[in-house]
């Protein structure tokens, strides 16, 4: 009985430390009669060392392993419009929209993908914790990711960010075969004002322009699913984030544009399934934004899951150092799996 238990604990230690199967056999033979105290101490030490690794480190390690054999290196940036950029106001390339690719290796089965819209109040972009970190997280469980660096204030307002986001969806779908992506499993994700942009795509998409001379513009821009983190949804004054509204529409916004971009009023039966996360104590973008969107989705009988967290405030991204807030990531992965997006 004791010998069996000792060898079982020893196997746990070796599996945790990454020793090969052959090495496990050698060590097990040498240690066939260890003392119970020594084995239990060793097991405890191994578990303690494994626990030191943070969630963020685990995601990065898994993502690096997943993409090491990809044809296109991670963090590769490409122009959203390779040639003429519509509505361009600047000759500086840093002001032009781009896509940053985190593509997984092509396999026999095409992969799902997500276009990520970082937040920033339509005045800047939180490219790290709402962009690169999130892309690596998606890679860690088999999803390719594309970060959209869209145009914003002070140079660009309506309709340019939406134009960029629609183009990102079309481009990803048009190049799906080249990038090893399933064109029917392409979602959009957004944080804060990026969540407003993502929900705008999900409620204002079109099926493409069949007479366009640009083949990408012929492709539909509808996301197959949406993931929204503490999103700006409404532009009506009661609950909106006024900074985002002013940056997109100007301080003297026309009433018809306020209604047009209040996305809780723009939901249609073909709006895609949606996963929403918001914090009850968000003082920047009130939780009512997500609640209104959830109610609108439910009214249209659209598959929806919403998590209202007790705390967290605003702008926490993956929340890698908070195991309570970070639980939304596992819930999101489970939701994608339940919808059949992960195979």
C-alpha positions in Angstrom: 0.0 0.0 0.0 2.7 2.5 1.0 4.9 1.5 -1.9 2.1 2.1 -4.4 1.2 5.5 -2.9 4.9 6.5 -3.0 5.3 5.7 -6.7 2.1 7.5 -7.5 3.3 10.7 -5.8 6.7 10.3 -7.5 5.0 10.1 -10.9 3.1 13.3 -10.1 6.4 15.1 -9.3 8.0 14.0 -12.5 5.0 14.9 -14.7 5.0 18.4 -13.1 8.7 18.9 -13.8 8.5 17.8 -17.4 10.9 14.8 -17.2 10.7 12.3 -20.1 8.9 9.0 -19.8 12.2 7.1 -19.9 13.7 9.2 -17.2 10.6 8.6 -15.1 11.2 4.9 -15.3 14.9 5.2 -14.3 14.2 7.4 -11.3 11.3 5.2 -10.2 13.5 2.1 -10.2 16.2 3.9 -8.2 13.6 5.2 -5.7 11.5 2.1 -5.2 11.7 2.3 -1.4 11.7 6.0 -0.5 10.5 7.1 2.9 6.9 8.5 3.0 8.1 11.8 4.4 10.8 12.3 1.7 8.3 11.7 -1.1 5.6 13.9 0.3 8.1 16.7 0.9 9.3 16.4 -2.7 5.7 16.5 -4.0 4.9 19.6 -2.0 8.0 21.4 -3.3 7.2 20.5 -6.9 3.6 21.8 -6.5 4.8 25.0 -4.8 7.3 25.7 -7.7 4.6 25.1 -10.3 2.2 27.5 -8.5 4.8 30.3 -8.7 4.1 30.6 -12.5 1.6 33.4 -13.0 -1.4 33.1 -15.3 0.2 35.6 -17.7 3.4 33.5 -17.9 1.4 30.4 -18.5 -0.5 32.0 -21.4 2.7 33.4 -22.9 4.5 30.0 -22.8 1.6 28.2 -24.3 1.2 30.8 -27.0 4.9 30.7 -27.9 4.8 26.9 -28.2 1.6 27.1 -30.4 3.0 29.6 -32.9 6.6 28.6 -33.1 6.1 26.8 -36.4 3.7 29.3 -38.0 4.5 30.6 -41.5 4.0 34.2 -40.4 5.8 35.3 -37.3 3.7 36.6 -34.4 3.4 40.3 -34.1 3.7 40.8 -37.8 2.0 44.1 -38.9 0.5 44.6 -42.3 -1.4 47.6 -43.7 -5.2 47.4 -43.6 -5.2 49.0 -47.0 -2.1 48.0 -49.0 -2.5 50.8 -51.5 -4.9 53.7 -51.3 -6.1 54.4 -47.7 -9.6 56.0 -47.8 -10.3 59.2 -45.9 -6.6 59.6 -45.2 -5.7 62.9 -43.6 -2.1 62.4 -42.8 1.0 61.3 -44.9 2.5 59.8 -41.7 2.3 56.0 -41.9 1.9 55.8 -38.2 -1.6 57.3 -38.6 -2.7 54.6 -41.1 -4.6 51.5 -39.9 -2.9 48.2 -39.6 -3.5 44.6 -38.7 -1.1 42.8 -36.3 -1.2 39.0 -36.9 -1.0 36.3 -34.4 -1.7 33.4 -36.7 -1.4 29.7 -35.6 0.2 27.1 -38.0 -2.1 25.8 -40.7 -3.5 22.4 -40.0 -5.9 20.1 -41.8 -8.8 21.7 -39.9 -9.1 25.5 -40.3 -9.0 27.4 -37.1 -11.3 30.0 -35.6 -10.1 33.6 -35.4 -10.9 36.8 -33.6 -10.3 40.4 -34.7 -9.4 42.4 -31.6 -10.3 46.1 -31.1 -8.3 47.6 -28.2 -10.0 50.3 -26.1 -8.9 53.9 -25.6 -11.9 56.2 -25.8 -11.5 56.6 -29.5 -8.5 58.8 -28.7 -5.7 56.2 -28.3 -5.3 52.5 -28.3 -4.4 50.2 -25.3 -2.4 47.9 -27.6 -0.6 45.9 -24.9 -3.1 44.6 -22.3 -6.1 44.9 -24.6 -4.2 43.8 -27.7 -1.0 41.7 -27.7 -1.7 40.0 -24.3 -5.2 39.1 -25.5 -3.9 37.7 -28.9 -1.4 35.5 -27.1 -4.2 34.2 -24.8 -6.3 33.2 -27.8 -3.3 31.5 -29.4 -2.9 29.4 -26.2 -6.1 27.5 -26.8 -6.1 27.2 -30.6 -7.5 30.5 -31.9 -5.7 32.8 -34.3 -5.9 36.5 -33.5 -5.7 39.7 -35.5 -5.3 43.0 -33.7 -6.8 46.0 -35.4 -5.0 49.3 -35.0 -7.9 51.6 -36.1 -7.8 55.3 -36.7 -9.2 57.6 -34.0 -9.3 61.2 -32.7 -7.9 63.8 -33.0 -7.6 63.2 -36.7 -10.4 60.7 -37.3 -14.0 60.4 -36.2 -17.2 59.0 -37.7 -17.3 57.0 -39.9 -13.6 56.1 -40.1 -13.2 53.7 -37.1 -16.2 51.7 -38.3 -14.8 51.7 -41.8 -11.5 50.3 -40.5 -13.3 47.6 -38.4 -15.5 46.5 -41.3 -12.4 46.3 -43.5 -10.6 44.2 -40.9 -13.5 41.7 -40.9 -13.5 41.5 -44.7 -9.8 41.1 -44.9 -9.7 38.3 -42.4 -12.5 36.4 -44.2 -10.9 37.1 -47.7 -7.6 35.7 -46.6 -9.0 32.9 -44.5 -7.6 30.1 -46.6 -4.1 31.7 -46.8 -4.1 32.2 -43.0 -5.5 28.8 -42.1 -8.8 30.3 -40.8 -12.3 29.0 -41.0 -14.3 31.9 -42.7 -17.4 30.8 -40.8 -15.7 31.1 -37.4 -14.4 34.7 -37.4 -15.4 36.8 -34.4 -14.8 40.3 -33.2 -13.7 41.4 -29.7 -13.5 44.8 -28.1 -12.7 46.5 -24.9 -14.3 49.7 -23.7 -14.5 52.0 -26.7 -13.1 49.1 -28.7 -16.2 47.2 -27.4 -18.3 50.0 -28.9 -16.6 49.5 -32.2 -16.9 45.7 -32.0 -20.6 46.0 -31.2 -21.0 48.5 -34.0 -19.6 45.9 -36.5 -22.0 43.3 -35.0 -25.1 45.5 -35.5 -24.2 47.5 -38.6 -22.4 44.9 -40.8 -23.2 44.5 -44.5 -22.9 41.7 -46.9 -20.3 43.4 -49.1 -20.4 45.4 -52.3 -20.8 43.1 -55.3 -19.9 45.7 -57.8 -16.7 47.0 -56.1 -13.5 46.8 -58.1 -11.8 45.8 -54.8 -12.3 42.0 -54.2 -12.0 42.5 -50.4 -14.9 45.0 -50.4 -17.1 42.3 -52.0 -16.8 40.2 -48.8 -19.3 40.4 -46.0 -18.3 42.0 -42.7 -20.6 40.1 -40.3 -18.8 38.6 -37.3 -19.8 35.1 -36.5 -19.6 36.0 -32.7 -18.8 38.9 -30.5 -16.8 39.2 -27.2 -17.3 42.5 -25.4 -15.4 43.6 -22.3 -16.7 46.5 -20.3 -18.0 48.0 -23.6 -19.3 51.4 -24.4 -22.7 50.6 -25.9 -25.0 53.5 -25.7 -24.4 57.1 -26.8 -27.5 58.5 -25.1 -26.4 60.8 -22.3 -27.7 58.9 -19.3 -25.1 56.1 -19.3 -22.6 56.9 -22.1 -18.9 57.5 -21.8 -18.9 61.1 -23.1 -15.3 61.1 -24.0 -15.8 58.3 -26.5 -18.9 59.9 -27.9 -17.2 63.3 -28.3 -14.1 61.8 -29.9 -16.2 59.8 -32.4 -19.0 62.3 -33.2 -17.8 65.7 -31.8 -19.2 67.7 -28.9 -22.2 68.9 -31.0 -23.2 65.4 -32.2 -26.3 65.2 -34.4 -29.2 63.4 -32.7 -29.5 60.9 -35.7 -25.9 59.9 -35.2 -26.3 59.5 -31.4 -29.2 57.1 -32.2 -27.2 55.3 -34.9 -24.3 54.6 -32.6 -26.4 53.6 -29.6 -26.0 50.0 -30.4 -28.6 48.7 -28.0 -31.1 50.2 -30.4 -29.5 48.7 -33.5 -29.7 45.0 -32.7 -31.2 42.9 -35.5 -32.1 39.2 -35.7 -28.9 38.5 -37.5 -26.7 40.1 -34.8 -24.2 37.3 -33.8 -24.0 35.4 -30.5 -22.4 37.6 -27.8 -20.3 37.1 -24.7 -20.2 40.1 -22.3 -18.2 40.9 -19.2 -18.6 44.1 -17.1 -17.9 45.1 -13.5 -20.6 46.4 -11.2 -18.3 49.1 -9.8 -17.2 50.5 -13.2 -17.1 54.2 -12.8 -15.9 55.0 -16.3 -18.4 53.0 -18.4 -21.5 52.2 -16.3 -22.6 48.6 -16.2 -25.9 49.7 -17.7 -24.2 49.8 -21.1 -23.8 46.0 -21.0 -27.2 45.4 -19.4 -29.0 47.4 -22.1 -27.2 45.4 -24.8 -28.0 42.1 -23.1 -31.7 43.0 -22.9 -31.7 43.9 -26.6 -30.0 40.7 -27.6 -32.4 38.7 -25.4 -35.4 40.4 -27.0 -34.1 39.3 -30.4 -33.6 35.7 -29.0 -29.9 35.9 -29.7 -27.6 33.5 -27.9 -25.9 35.6 -25.1 -23.9 35.1 -22.0 -23.2 38.0 -19.6 -21.0 38.1 -16.5 -21.4 41.0 -14.1 -18.4 41.0 -11.7 -18.7 42.4 -8.3 -15.5 44.5 -8.6 -12.8 45.3 -11.1 -13.5 48.8 -12.1 -12.5 49.5 -15.7 -9.7 48.5 -18.1 -8.3 45.3 -16.5 -8.0 43.3 -19.7 -7.1 39.6 -18.9 -6.6 40.6 -15.2 -3.7 38.1 -15.1 -2.8 38.9 -11.5 -6.3 38.7 -10.1 -7.5 35.0 -10.0 -11.1 36.2 -9.4 -11.3 38.7 -12.2 -9.3 36.4 -14.5 -12.0 33.7 -14.3 -13.8 35.4 -17.1 -11.2 34.0 -19.5 -12.1 30.4 -18.7 -15.8 31.2 -18.9 -15.2 32.8 -22.4 -13.3 29.7 -23.6 -16.0 27.4 -22.3 -18.7 29.6 -24.1 -16.8 29.4 -27.4 -16.5 25.6 -27.0 -20.2 25.2 -26.2 -21.0 27.2 -29.4 -18.9 24.8 -31.4 -16.3 27.5 -32.2 -13.5 25.3 -30.8 -13.0 21.9 -32.3 
